Amino acid sequence: MKQSLKVVSLTVVALAFVAACSSKPKATPPPAPTPAPVSTPTVVTVEPPAPTPQPTPRVDADDITRKSLSEISSYLKPAFFDYDKADIRTDARDVLAANAAWLKKYAGVQFTIEGHTDERGTAQYNLALGDRRANAAKDYLTSLGVDASRIKTVSYGKERPFATGHDEDSWQKNRRAHFVVTAK
């Protein structure tokens, strides 16, 4: 009987093993539920209004006669130069072109171009450099059609700084050709 118990036990174990190893078809998961429609909020982008362009100061011939020379001079912007140079920079060309357009429109305006430098260097050297800057600006204006007889040049070198600081920012502001209207 012992032996039959062993056989029965082995049979039970074998059946359990076979049952455990047999592959069962996997249950397919139920389909995912369809999500409820979600309403997305409508995003409305409100563009800020475009800034109103500022008109270029309009000056007519009558305004020229009523304005002071310093007020008229403010229409002409300075041209700036690099350290120890009298070459017209790209940004200075744009400024001088705008000045030339204005000057051609008001052909009766006479003016002086002042050549300025920063404080570095001797007074004599800076007077010569200021003179080269003023004449470079004059030559550029005449190449754009401004009559040379309307233009005078003077050099102040480092004697009349626009900015009184002793740093690169101040020096850059002082390296310039400055325009002063002398007659209208």
Secondary structure, DSSP 8 states (H G I E B T S, - for coil): -HHHHHHHHHHHHHHHHHHHHS--------------------------------------HHHHHHS-HHHHHTTS--EE--TT--S--HHHHHHHHHHHHHHHHSTT-EEEEEEE--S-S-HHHHHHHHHHHHHHHHHHHHHTT--GGGEEEEEEETSS-SS--SSHHHHHHHSEEEEEEEE-
